[in-house]
Amino acid sequence: MPDIIHLQPDDDLAVLRHRMRKTRDGQVVIVLPWETRLFSRPLDGKLVLREAERLGVEVAVVSEDPDRRAYIRWIGLPAFASAEE
């Protein structure tokens, strides 16, 4: 079962990277709040993808924002509207 990382609106890449390093089983689901700034710039996605590859972690992202999901899929990560998907 993947580790679930629930981010807060003010969490940044450093917080996410730190929490990704703590994963136990190599799978992470990142749950983004609507108000987050993460994944709003192309560099964010590239850095998260690079960190996941470096750690050998599979990452999926949950976001209610359809534009953010489209961007996350475009960079190569699975993205869902809810954790139940």
NUVO-283595 format. One record per residue (C-alpha): x, y, z; residue number from 1. Coordinates in steps of 0.25 Angstrom, whole numbers, always signed. Layout:
{x->X | y->Y | z->Z | num->NUM}
...
! end
This chain:
{x->+0 | y->+0 | z->+0 | num->1}
{x->+6 | y->+14 | z->-4 | num->2}
{x->+9 | y->+24 | z->+6 | num->3}
{x->+0 | y->+36 | z->+5 | num->4}
{x->+6 | y->+50 | z->+7 | num->5}
{x->-5 | y->+61 | z->+10 | num->6}
{x->+1 | y->+74 | z->+7 | num->7}
{x->-3 | y->+87 | z->+13 | num->8}
{x->-5 | y->+100 | z->+4 | num->9}
{x->+8 | y->+106 | z->+9 | num->10}
{x->+16 | y->+93 | z->+7 | num->11}
{x->+28 | y->+95 | z->-3 | num->12}
{x->+37 | y->+86 | z->-10 | num->13}
{x->+46 | y->+84 | z->+1 | num->14}
{x->+35 | y->+79 | z->+10 | num->15}
{x->+30 | y->+69 | z->-1 | num->16}
{x->+44 | y->+64 | z->-4 | num->17}
{x->+47 | y->+62 | z->+11 | num->18}
{x->+34 | y->+54 | z->+13 | num->19}
{x->+37 | y->+46 | z->+0 | num->20}
{x->+50 | y->+41 | z->+6 | num->21}
{x->+42 | y->+35 | z->+18 | num->22}
{x->+34 | y->+26 | z->+9 | num->23}
{x->+34 | y->+12 | z->+14 | num->24}
{x->+30 | y->+3 | z->+2 | num->25}
{x->+34 | y->+11 | z->-11 | num->26}
{x->+20 | y->+16 | z->-14 | num->27}
{x->+15 | y->+30 | z->-11 | num->28}
{x->+2 | y->+37 | z->-14 | num->29}
{x->+3 | y->+52 | z->-12 | num->30}
{x->-10 | y->+59 | z->-9 | num->31}
{x->-10 | y->+74 | z->-13 | num->32}
{x->-19 | y->+84 | z->-7 | num->33}
{x->-26 | y->+93 | z->-17 | num->34}
{x->-18 | y->+105 | z->-11 | num->35}
{x->-5 | y->+99 | z->-13 | num->36}
{x->+6 | y->+106 | z->-22 | num->37}
{x->+13 | y->+93 | z->-24 | num->38}
{x->+12 | y->+88 | z->-39 | num->39}
{x->+8 | y->+101 | z->-43 | num->40}
{x->+22 | y->+104 | z->-50 | num->41}
{x->+29 | y->+94 | z->-60 | num->42}
{x->+41 | y->+93 | z->-51 | num->43}
{x->+33 | y->+88 | z->-39 | num->44}
{x->+29 | y->+76 | z->-47 | num->45}
{x->+42 | y->+73 | z->-53 | num->46}
{x->+48 | y->+74 | z->-39 | num->47}
{x->+38 | y->+64 | z->-33 | num->48}
{x->+40 | y->+55 | z->-44 | num->49}
{x->+55 | y->+55 | z->-43 | num->50}
{x->+54 | y->+53 | z->-27 | num->51}
{x->+45 | y->+41 | z->-29 | num->52}
{x->+54 | y->+35 | z->-39 | num->53}
{x->+66 | y->+37 | z->-30 | num->54}
{x->+59 | y->+31 | z->-18 | num->55}
{x->+53 | y->+19 | z->-27 | num->56}
{x->+39 | y->+23 | z->-23 | num->57}
{x->+27 | y->+22 | z->-31 | num->58}
{x->+18 | y->+35 | z->-30 | num->59}
{x->+4 | y->+38 | z->-33 | num->60}
{x->-3 | y->+51 | z->-30 | num->61}
{x->-17 | y->+54 | z->-26 | num->62}
{x->-22 | y->+68 | z->-29 | num->63}
{x->-37 | y->+74 | z->-30 | num->64}
{x->-31 | y->+84 | z->-40 | num->65}
{x->-33 | y->+78 | z->-54 | num->66}
{x->-23 | y->+88 | z->-60 | num->67}
{x->-12 | y->+83 | z->-50 | num->68}
{x->-16 | y->+69 | z->-53 | num->69}
{x->-14 | y->+71 | z->-68 | num->70}
{x->+0 | y->+77 | z->-65 | num->71}
{x->+4 | y->+66 | z->-56 | num->72}
{x->+0 | y->+56 | z->-66 | num->73}
{x->+7 | y->+64 | z->-77 | num->74}
{x->+20 | y->+63 | z->-69 | num->75}
{x->+19 | y->+48 | z->-68 | num->76}
{x->+12 | y->+45 | z->-54 | num->77}
{x->-1 | y->+39 | z->-52 | num->78}
{x->-11 | y->+49 | z->-47 | num->79}
{x->-25 | y->+46 | z->-41 | num->80}
{x->-37 | y->+55 | z->-36 | num->81}
{x->-38 | y->+47 | z->-23 | num->82}
{x->-31 | y->+36 | z->-15 | num->83}
{x->-42 | y->+26 | z->-18 | num->84}
{x->-38 | y->+26 | z->-33 | num->85}
! end
